[in-house]
């Protein structure tokens, strides 16, 4: 919860200026998913921004080094297990959407 008495009240524009739109999305998504009131915590918004930054840096590193990544056919046992798990997840998702 945000309230002026606890000192964590921010308007939407203040929150976006302070944490960015994506940082706020992460913080609000993490604020609670039960029927109780959401609990916005600035530390979670800060941590979300850090996770976003870390992820973007990892993606940049992977793109820069994509020539050194494995290529060729995916025939190992691990490749087959991964493909099987992905297909099972796709089927489960389709079943849930149909329900």
NORNOR-V528567 format. One record per residue. N is the residue number from 0. PSI is psi in whole degrees, -180 to 180 (* if undefined). D_CENTER is the distance of its C-alpha to the mean C-alpha in Angstrom with 2 decimals. Layout:
# NORNOR-V528567
N_PSI_D_CENTER + N_PSI_D_CENTER
This chain:
# NORNOR-V528567
0_145_21.71 + 1_137_22.74 + 2_150_26.45 + 3_-31_28.89 + 4_-30_30.73 + 5_-9_27.88 + 6_10_27.12 + 7_24_23.44 + 8_130_24.16 + 9_142_22.67 + 10_167_23.32 + 11_-45_20.63 + 12_-36_21.95 + 13_-42_22.17 + 14_-43_18.57 + 15_-40_17.37 + 16_-38_19.96 + 17_-40_18.92 + 18_-8_15.10 + 19_160_14.51 + 20_-43_13.23 + 21_-39_9.59 + 22_-40_10.02 + 23_-40_11.70 + 24_-45_9.28 + 25_-44_6.78 + 26_-42_10.14 + 27_-34_11.62 + 28_-31_9.16 + 29_-3_9.83 + 30_-16_13.44 + 31_142_14.78 + 32_21_15.10 + 33_-174_18.80 + 34_-7_21.84 + 35_164_22.25 + 36_143_21.53 + 37_148_18.07 + 38_100_18.21 + 39_126_16.68 + 40_123_16.70 + 41_-32_16.80 + 42_-34_15.96 + 43_-37_12.47 + 44_-43_12.14 + 45_-43_13.66 + 46_-36_11.44 + 47_-42_8.31 + 48_-42_10.49 + 49_-42_11.51 + 50_-41_8.25 + 51_-46_7.93 + 52_-45_11.62 + 53_-42_11.65 + 54_-44_9.46 + 55_-41_11.79 + 56_-39_14.72 + 57_-43_14.07 + 58_-43_13.96 + 59_-42_17.12 + 60_-42_18.72 + 61_-39_18.22 + 62_-42_19.70 + 63_-31_22.52 + 64_20_23.34 + 65_-23_22.94 + 66_-23_26.70 + 67_-2_26.60 + 68_157_24.20 + 69_142_25.92 + 70_173_27.46 + 71_-173_29.85 + 72_147_29.92 + 73_86_27.41 + 74_5_30.09 + 75_166_29.22 + 76_-44_28.75 + 77_-38_25.11 + 78_-43_24.58 + 79_-39_26.28 + 80_-44_24.34 + 81_-48_20.99 + 82_-40_22.41 + 83_-44_23.77 + 84_-41_20.56 + 85_-45_18.76 + 86_-40_21.82 + 87_-41_21.95 + 88_-39_18.38 + 89_-45_19.40 + 90_-43_22.61 + 91_-40_21.12 + 92_-45_18.77 + 93_-43_21.89 + 94_-43_23.95 + 95_-39_21.66 + 96_-37_21.60 + 97_-34_25.38 + 98_*_25.84
